Amino acid sequence: MGVEIERKFLVDLKKIDLNSLKSTAIKQYYLLNEETRSIRLRISNKDAYLTIKTNKTPIKRNEYEYTIPIQEALTLAADFKDKDHIEKTRYFYDHKDHLWEIDVFHSKNSGLVVAEIELLSEDESFEKPEWIKEEVTNDTRYLNANLVKHPFSEW
């Protein structure tokens, strides 16, 4: 069983040059999206994944992720085109033995920039880069599964 332990923070774009970082475009479709479980289809470049998350809390959840063929993912995405989806660009930033993923959201979530760090335990210590602003881990509005239902532009 996979467990995801993740913390989220807002980003001060004045203190980081995203253009210098590796990035990838992402589209996420939610095939099932309930309070305690979700099934997500993620398409990123020529890669595609099905992810199942259960027992969701803001910081820790069970996570199972499987690579699927890109053509199958595109077919699934077309089957769910009537559903809202998330579009974002993800940037990767290595800092003090941790990988930070910075998501710049587009479309209905435009203007939102969130950094995530995955940890080995809920109490693992880590050093924050200077561009980190306030933590939003416990604010469930920032969960991607909730952003697809209640976009940032509607707050």
N, C-alpha and C positions, 0 to 999 in steps of 0.2 A: 504494500500500500504506500502511495506517495503522500507526503504531507507538505503543504506549502505554508511557510511562515514568512509573512511579508509585511513591511511597513511602508507607508506612503507619506510623501511630503510635497508641498507646493514648491515651485522653483522661481527664483529671481533671475529672469532672463538677462538682466543687465550685468550679471556676474559670471556668465558662462557663454562661450562661443560654440554654439551647437554645430556650426558649419565645419568645425575641425574634427567632429566625431563621426564614427561609423554609424550608419542609420539604415533603417528598412521601413518600407511602407506596409501597413497592416490594415486588413479589413476583418472585422469580427462579426459573426452572425450568431445569434442565440437560438438554438433549436428547441431548447427548454430553458425557461428562466423563472424559477420559483425562489422563494425566500431562502430555503435551505439547500437548494441544489440547482445546478445548471449544466447544460451541455452546450459547449461553444465550438463553433467552427472558426478557425483562424487561417487566413490566407496571407502569406508574406512572401513577396517575390515569387519564386517557383516552389515554395514549400507550403505544406498545408497540414493542419493538426486538428484533431478532435480532442477536446478537453472536457472531462467530467469533474465537477467540483461538488462536494457534499459537506454537510455539517458546517455551513459557512458561518464564520465569525469574522469580524473585520481583520483580524491578524492571522488566524490559523484556520486551515481547512484541509480536508482530504482532496487530493488532486491526482487524477489519472490522465496522462496525455499520450496520444497515439498519432504517429505520422500516418497520413493517408495520401494516396496519389493525387497530384494536383488536378487532374482531369475530373476525378470523382468530387473533389472539393468544389470545383467550379460548377459542376452539375448540382450539387447540394445548395450552393449559394443561389443559383438560378431558381431552385425550387422554393427558396425562402426569400425571394426578392421582394415579396410584399411586406416583410418584416423590417423594422428599423435595424440598422447595424451601426457599428462604430468604425470610424476611419481615423487613423492616427499615424504619425511618424514616430518611430521609436529610435532613440539615440542611446549609445552604449558608452559608459564612462567608468573606467577602472579607477578605484580610489582606496588605498590602504587595505588591500586584500579583499575588497568587495567590488562586485559589479553593480553599478547603478544603471537602471533603465529609465530613461526620461521620455515620457510620452507627451507629444504635442498633438492635441486633438484637433480634428477638422470637422467640417459640416456643422451639425447642430451643437457640437461640443467645442466649437472654435473659441479660442481664448483661454482654454484650460491647459495647463502644463503641470504634470505630476511626475515626480520621481519615485521609483520603487526600489527597495532593496530586499533581497531574499536572505533570510537568516537560517542558521542551523537550530536555534532555539529562541523562544520568545524573549529571553533575558540576555541574549548575546549582545556584547558591547560592540560598538562600531563608531568610527569617526565620520562626522558629517562634512561634506564639502562646503565651501563658503557660500555657494549659491542656494543652499537649502534654506527654505523659509519654514513656516509652521507645519507641524505634523497633522495629517488628516486621516490617519489610519482608522480611527474610531468613528469617523463621520461617514456613514454608509452611503451618502450621496456620491462619494468618489469611487465606489466599486463600479467597475466597468459594466457589470450586469445591471446596475441601477442607472448608470448614465445612458444606456440604450433605451430605458423606459422614461427617464426624467432627465433630458439633456441639460447641460450647463446653461444653454441659452434661455431656458425657461425658469431659472432660479430667480 
